[in-house]
Amino acid sequence: MNPIEGIELYRRRQRDIAMVILDYSMPGMDGRVAFEELRKISKSIPVLLCSGYTEEEMKSAFGDIRPNSFIKKPYRPIELLERVDSIIPAKGS
């Protein structure tokens, strides 16, 4: 799915989507622009940004309004699960 399709899907199904995992480098639209578009739809959607760039580089690219969390690629599946759990705690916790 490309960024434009993903944003449209979120626009249509936002009530069903608990969070978005967003890559910084995508064809057709970078992660910062995609993030800004998502936030136009919902200011409260949790966003996890993944990138091969460092977290400091991403902080610089995003400025004051940033995704909820960051994970550097490559990452292990357990690291992704831990990061998602830190953004969206399991039901019943």
Chimera marker file (.cmm) of the C-alpha trace (Angstrom):
<marker_set name="trace">
<marker id="1" x="0.000" y="0.000" z="0.000" r="1" g="1" b="0" radius="0.5"/>
<marker id="2" x="1.397" y="3.415" z="-0.868" r="1" g="1" b="0" radius="0.5"/>
<marker id="3" x="1.129" y="6.434" z="1.474" r="1" g="1" b="0" radius="0.5"/>
<marker id="4" x="-1.810" y="8.003" z="-0.361" r="1" g="1" b="0" radius="0.5"/>
<marker id="5" x="-3.787" y="4.741" z="-0.186" r="1" g="1" b="0" radius="0.5"/>
<marker id="6" x="-2.896" y="4.391" z="3.489" r="1" g="1" b="0" radius="0.5"/>
<marker id="7" x="-4.085" y="7.901" z="4.315" r="1" g="1" b="0" radius="0.5"/>
<marker id="8" x="-7.344" y="7.310" z="2.424" r="1" g="1" b="0" radius="0.5"/>
<marker id="9" x="-7.844" y="4.015" z="4.254" r="1" g="1" b="0" radius="0.5"/>
<marker id="10" x="-7.310" y="5.790" z="7.561" r="1" g="1" b="0" radius="0.5"/>
<marker id="11" x="-9.755" y="8.543" z="6.550" r="1" g="1" b="0" radius="0.5"/>
<marker id="12" x="-12.457" y="5.938" z="5.823" r="1" g="1" b="0" radius="0.5"/>
<marker id="13" x="-11.753" y="3.534" z="8.709" r="1" g="1" b="0" radius="0.5"/>
<marker id="14" x="-10.243" y="5.688" z="11.458" r="1" g="1" b="0" radius="0.5"/>
<marker id="15" x="-12.667" y="4.359" z="14.077" r="1" g="1" b="0" radius="0.5"/>
<marker id="16" x="-11.288" y="0.865" z="13.453" r="1" g="1" b="0" radius="0.5"/>
<marker id="17" x="-7.585" y="1.825" z="13.520" r="1" g="1" b="0" radius="0.5"/>
<marker id="18" x="-5.842" y="2.086" z="16.892" r="1" g="1" b="0" radius="0.5"/>
<marker id="19" x="-2.467" y="3.313" z="15.607" r="1" g="1" b="0" radius="0.5"/>
<marker id="20" x="-0.383" y="3.802" z="12.472" r="1" g="1" b="0" radius="0.5"/>
<marker id="21" x="3.108" y="2.456" z="11.815" r="1" g="1" b="0" radius="0.5"/>
<marker id="22" x="4.705" y="4.812" z="9.342" r="1" g="1" b="0" radius="0.5"/>
<marker id="23" x="7.976" y="4.473" z="7.467" r="1" g="1" b="0" radius="0.5"/>
<marker id="24" x="9.917" y="7.679" z="6.883" r="1" g="1" b="0" radius="0.5"/>
<marker id="25" x="11.116" y="6.752" z="3.381" r="1" g="1" b="0" radius="0.5"/>
<marker id="26" x="8.210" y="5.857" z="1.106" r="1" g="1" b="0" radius="0.5"/>
<marker id="27" x="7.661" y="6.247" z="-2.627" r="1" g="1" b="0" radius="0.5"/>
<marker id="28" x="5.615" y="9.298" z="-3.557" r="1" g="1" b="0" radius="0.5"/>
<marker id="29" x="5.445" y="10.903" z="-0.102" r="1" g="1" b="0" radius="0.5"/>
<marker id="30" x="7.873" y="11.026" z="2.795" r="1" g="1" b="0" radius="0.5"/>
<marker id="31" x="6.873" y="10.098" z="6.311" r="1" g="1" b="0" radius="0.5"/>
<marker id="32" x="6.763" y="13.696" z="7.530" r="1" g="1" b="0" radius="0.5"/>
<marker id="33" x="4.188" y="14.707" z="4.924" r="1" g="1" b="0" radius="0.5"/>
<marker id="34" x="2.176" y="11.509" z="5.518" r="1" g="1" b="0" radius="0.5"/>
<marker id="35" x="2.261" y="12.190" z="9.272" r="1" g="1" b="0" radius="0.5"/>
<marker id="36" x="1.004" y="15.746" z="8.722" r="1" g="1" b="0" radius="0.5"/>
<marker id="37" x="-1.839" y="14.439" z="6.540" r="1" g="1" b="0" radius="0.5"/>
<marker id="38" x="-2.824" y="11.873" z="9.186" r="1" g="1" b="0" radius="0.5"/>
<marker id="39" x="-2.830" y="14.566" z="11.868" r="1" g="1" b="0" radius="0.5"/>
<marker id="40" x="-5.140" y="16.717" z="9.729" r="1" g="1" b="0" radius="0.5"/>
<marker id="41" x="-7.628" y="13.855" z="9.946" r="1" g="1" b="0" radius="0.5"/>
<marker id="42" x="-7.058" y="13.126" z="13.651" r="1" g="1" b="0" radius="0.5"/>
<marker id="43" x="-4.799" y="14.974" z="16.049" r="1" g="1" b="0" radius="0.5"/>
<marker id="44" x="-4.892" y="12.029" z="18.457" r="1" g="1" b="0" radius="0.5"/>
<marker id="45" x="-3.939" y="9.057" z="16.246" r="1" g="1" b="0" radius="0.5"/>
<marker id="46" x="-0.887" y="7.355" z="17.752" r="1" g="1" b="0" radius="0.5"/>
<marker id="47" x="1.921" y="7.074" z="15.194" r="1" g="1" b="0" radius="0.5"/>
<marker id="48" x="5.047" y="4.911" z="15.398" r="1" g="1" b="0" radius="0.5"/>
<marker id="49" x="7.724" y="6.065" z="12.959" r="1" g="1" b="0" radius="0.5"/>
<marker id="50" x="10.304" y="3.607" z="11.656" r="1" g="1" b="0" radius="0.5"/>
<marker id="51" x="13.399" y="4.587" z="9.729" r="1" g="1" b="0" radius="0.5"/>
<marker id="52" x="16.962" y="3.696" z="8.922" r="1" g="1" b="0" radius="0.5"/>
<marker id="53" x="17.864" y="7.240" z="9.976" r="1" g="1" b="0" radius="0.5"/>
<marker id="54" x="18.660" y="7.962" z="13.612" r="1" g="1" b="0" radius="0.5"/>
<marker id="55" x="16.107" y="9.217" z="16.102" r="1" g="1" b="0" radius="0.5"/>
<marker id="56" x="17.973" y="12.533" z="16.312" r="1" g="1" b="0" radius="0.5"/>
<marker id="57" x="17.744" y="12.970" z="12.540" r="1" g="1" b="0" radius="0.5"/>
<marker id="58" x="14.020" y="12.269" z="12.714" r="1" g="1" b="0" radius="0.5"/>
<marker id="59" x="13.507" y="14.740" z="15.558" r="1" g="1" b="0" radius="0.5"/>
<marker id="60" x="15.206" y="17.354" z="13.412" r="1" g="1" b="0" radius="0.5"/>
<marker id="61" x="13.082" y="16.466" z="10.359" r="1" g="1" b="0" radius="0.5"/>
<marker id="62" x="9.798" y="16.616" z="12.287" r="1" g="1" b="0" radius="0.5"/>
<marker id="63" x="10.382" y="19.635" z="14.506" r="1" g="1" b="0" radius="0.5"/>
<marker id="64" x="8.069" y="20.181" z="17.474" r="1" g="1" b="0" radius="0.5"/>
<marker id="65" x="5.167" y="17.997" z="16.368" r="1" g="1" b="0" radius="0.5"/>
<marker id="66" x="6.432" y="14.428" z="16.231" r="1" g="1" b="0" radius="0.5"/>
<marker id="67" x="5.133" y="10.884" z="16.080" r="1" g="1" b="0" radius="0.5"/>
<marker id="68" x="4.468" y="9.204" z="19.421" r="1" g="1" b="0" radius="0.5"/>
<marker id="69" x="7.454" y="6.903" z="19.156" r="1" g="1" b="0" radius="0.5"/>
<marker id="70" x="10.361" y="5.922" z="16.912" r="1" g="1" b="0" radius="0.5"/>
<marker id="71" x="12.024" y="2.632" z="16.070" r="1" g="1" b="0" radius="0.5"/>
<marker id="72" x="15.244" y="2.354" z="14.060" r="1" g="1" b="0" radius="0.5"/>
<marker id="73" x="15.474" y="-0.152" z="11.240" r="1" g="1" b="0" radius="0.5"/>
<marker id="74" x="16.412" y="-2.876" z="11.162" r="1" g="1" b="0" radius="0.5"/>
<marker id="75" x="14.518" y="-3.970" z="14.241" r="1" g="1" b="0" radius="0.5"/>
<marker id="76" x="13.581" y="-7.332" z="15.673" r="1" g="1" b="0" radius="0.5"/>
<marker id="77" x="9.902" y="-8.338" z="15.880" r="1" g="1" b="0" radius="0.5"/>
<marker id="78" x="10.046" y="-8.271" z="19.695" r="1" g="1" b="0" radius="0.5"/>
<marker id="79" x="11.283" y="-4.672" z="19.586" r="1" g="1" b="0" radius="0.5"/>
<marker id="80" x="8.331" y="-3.723" z="17.393" r="1" g="1" b="0" radius="0.5"/>
<marker id="81" x="5.897" y="-5.471" z="19.750" r="1" g="1" b="0" radius="0.5"/>
<marker id="82" x="7.399" y="-3.707" z="22.758" r="1" g="1" b="0" radius="0.5"/>
<marker id="83" x="7.144" y="-0.340" z="21.046" r="1" g="1" b="0" radius="0.5"/>
<marker id="84" x="3.530" y="-0.951" z="20.016" r="1" g="1" b="0" radius="0.5"/>
<marker id="85" x="2.709" y="-2.090" z="23.568" r="1" g="1" b="0" radius="0.5"/>
<marker id="86" x="4.210" y="1.130" z="24.929" r="1" g="1" b="0" radius="0.5"/>
<marker id="87" x="1.885" y="3.154" z="22.688" r="1" g="1" b="0" radius="0.5"/>
<marker id="88" x="-1.245" y="1.010" z="22.974" r="1" g="1" b="0" radius="0.5"/>
<marker id="89" x="-1.347" y="-1.022" z="26.197" r="1" g="1" b="0" radius="0.5"/>
<marker id="90" x="-3.095" y="-4.388" z="25.947" r="1" g="1" b="0" radius="0.5"/>
<marker id="91" x="-6.770" y="-4.410" z="26.918" r="1" g="1" b="0" radius="0.5"/>
<marker id="92" x="-7.205" y="-5.344" z="30.531" r="1" g="1" b="0" radius="0.5"/>
<marker id="93" x="-3.824" y="-3.914" z="31.625" r="1" g="1" b="0" radius="0.5"/>
<link id1="1" id2="2" r="1" g="1" b="0" radius="0.2"/>
<link id1="2" id2="3" r="1" g="1" b="0" radius="0.2"/>
<link id1="3" id2="4" r="1" g="1" b="0" radius="0.2"/>
<link id1="4" id2="5" r="1" g="1" b="0" radius="0.2"/>
<link id1="5" id2="6" r="1" g="1" b="0" radius="0.2"/>
<link id1="6" id2="7" r="1" g="1" b="0" radius="0.2"/>
<link id1="7" id2="8" r="1" g="1" b="0" radius="0.2"/>
<link id1="8" id2="9" r="1" g="1" b="0" radius="0.2"/>
<link id1="9" id2="10" r="1" g="1" b="0" radius="0.2"/>
<link id1="10" id2="11" r="1" g="1" b="0" radius="0.2"/>
<link id1="11" id2="12" r="1" g="1" b="0" radius="0.2"/>
<link id1="12" id2="13" r="1" g="1" b="0" radius="0.2"/>
<link id1="13" id2="14" r="1" g="1" b="0" radius="0.2"/>
<link id1="14" id2="15" r="1" g="1" b="0" radius="0.2"/>
<link id1="15" id2="16" r="1" g="1" b="0" radius="0.2"/>
<link id1="16" id2="17" r="1" g="1" b="0" radius="0.2"/>
<link id1="17" id2="18" r="1" g="1" b="0" radius="0.2"/>
<link id1="18" id2="19" r="1" g="1" b="0" radius="0.2"/>
<link id1="19" id2="20" r="1" g="1" b="0" radius="0.2"/>
<link id1="20" id2="21" r="1" g="1" b="0" radius="0.2"/>
<link id1="21" id2="22" r="1" g="1" b="0" radius="0.2"/>
<link id1="22" id2="23" r="1" g="1" b="0" radius="0.2"/>
<link id1="23" id2="24" r="1" g="1" b="0" radius="0.2"/>
<link id1="24" id2="25" r="1" g="1" b="0" radius="0.2"/>
<link id1="25" id2="26" r="1" g="1" b="0" radius="0.2"/>
<link id1="26" id2="27" r="1" g="1" b="0" radius="0.2"/>
<link id1="27" id2="28" r="1" g="1" b="0" radius="0.2"/>
<link id1="28" id2="29" r="1" g="1" b="0" radius="0.2"/>
<link id1="29" id2="30" r="1" g="1" b="0" radius="0.2"/>
<link id1="30" id2="31" r="1" g="1" b="0" radius="0.2"/>
<link id1="31" id2="32" r="1" g="1" b="0" radius="0.2"/>
<link id1="32" id2="33" r="1" g="1" b="0" radius="0.2"/>
<link id1="33" id2="34" r="1" g="1" b="0" radius="0.2"/>
<link id1="34" id2="35" r="1" g="1" b="0" radius="0.2"/>
<link id1="35" id2="36" r="1" g="1" b="0" radius="0.2"/>
<link id1="36" id2="37" r="1" g="1" b="0" radius="0.2"/>
<link id1="37" id2="38" r="1" g="1" b="0" radius="0.2"/>
<link id1="38" id2="39" r="1" g="1" b="0" radius="0.2"/>
<link id1="39" id2="40" r="1" g="1" b="0" radius="0.2"/>
<link id1="40" id2="41" r="1" g="1" b="0" radius="0.2"/>
<link id1="41" id2="42" r="1" g="1" b="0" radius="0.2"/>
<link id1="42" id2="43" r="1" g="1" b="0" radius="0.2"/>
<link id1="43" id2="44" r="1" g="1" b="0" radius="0.2"/>
<link id1="44" id2="45" r="1" g="1" b="0" radius="0.2"/>
<link id1="45" id2="46" r="1" g="1" b="0" radius="0.2"/>
<link id1="46" id2="47" r="1" g="1" b="0" radius="0.2"/>
<link id1="47" id2="48" r="1" g="1" b="0" radius="0.2"/>
<link id1="48" id2="49" r="1" g="1" b="0" radius="0.2"/>
<link id1="49" id2="50" r="1" g="1" b="0" radius="0.2"/>
<link id1="50" id2="51" r="1" g="1" b="0" radius="0.2"/>
<link id1="51" id2="52" r="1" g="1" b="0" radius="0.2"/>
<link id1="52" id2="53" r="1" g="1" b="0" radius="0.2"/>
<link id1="53" id2="54" r="1" g="1" b="0" radius="0.2"/>
<link id1="54" id2="55" r="1" g="1" b="0" radius="0.2"/>
<link id1="55" id2="56" r="1" g="1" b="0" radius="0.2"/>
<link id1="56" id2="57" r="1" g="1" b="0" radius="0.2"/>
<link id1="57" id2="58" r="1" g="1" b="0" radius="0.2"/>
<link id1="58" id2="59" r="1" g="1" b="0" radius="0.2"/>
<link id1="59" id2="60" r="1" g="1" b="0" radius="0.2"/>
<link id1="60" id2="61" r="1" g="1" b="0" radius="0.2"/>
<link id1="61" id2="62" r="1" g="1" b="0" radius="0.2"/>
<link id1="62" id2="63" r="1" g="1" b="0" radius="0.2"/>
<link id1="63" id2="64" r="1" g="1" b="0" radius="0.2"/>
<link id1="64" id2="65" r="1" g="1" b="0" radius="0.2"/>
<link id1="65" id2="66" r="1" g="1" b="0" radius="0.2"/>
<link id1="66" id2="67" r="1" g="1" b="0" radius="0.2"/>
<link id1="67" id2="68" r="1" g="1" b="0" radius="0.2"/>
<link id1="68" id2="69" r="1" g="1" b="0" radius="0.2"/>
<link id1="69" id2="70" r="1" g="1" b="0" radius="0.2"/>
<link id1="70" id2="71" r="1" g="1" b="0" radius="0.2"/>
<link id1="71" id2="72" r="1" g="1" b="0" radius="0.2"/>
<link id1="72" id2="73" r="1" g="1" b="0" radius="0.2"/>
<link id1="73" id2="74" r="1" g="1" b="0" radius="0.2"/>
<link id1="74" id2="75" r="1" g="1" b="0" radius="0.2"/>
<link id1="75" id2="76" r="1" g="1" b="0" radius="0.2"/>
<link id1="76" id2="77" r="1" g="1" b="0" radius="0.2"/>
<link id1="77" id2="78" r="1" g="1" b="0" radius="0.2"/>
<link id1="78" id2="79" r="1" g="1" b="0" radius="0.2"/>
<link id1="79" id2="80" r="1" g="1" b="0" radius="0.2"/>
<link id1="80" id2="81" r="1" g="1" b="0" radius="0.2"/>
<link id1="81" id2="82" r="1" g="1" b="0" radius="0.2"/>
<link id1="82" id2="83" r="1" g="1" b="0" radius="0.2"/>
<link id1="83" id2="84" r="1" g="1" b="0" radius="0.2"/>
<link id1="84" id2="85" r="1" g="1" b="0" radius="0.2"/>
<link id1="85" id2="86" r="1" g="1" b="0" radius="0.2"/>
<link id1="86" id2="87" r="1" g="1" b="0" radius="0.2"/>
<link id1="87" id2="88" r="1" g="1" b="0" radius="0.2"/>
<link id1="88" id2="89" r="1" g="1" b="0" radius="0.2"/>
<link id1="89" id2="90" r="1" g="1" b="0" radius="0.2"/>
<link id1="90" id2="91" r="1" g="1" b="0" radius="0.2"/>
<link id1="91" id2="92" r="1" g="1" b="0" radius="0.2"/>
<link id1="92" id2="93" r="1" g="1" b="0" radius="0.2"/>
</marker_set>
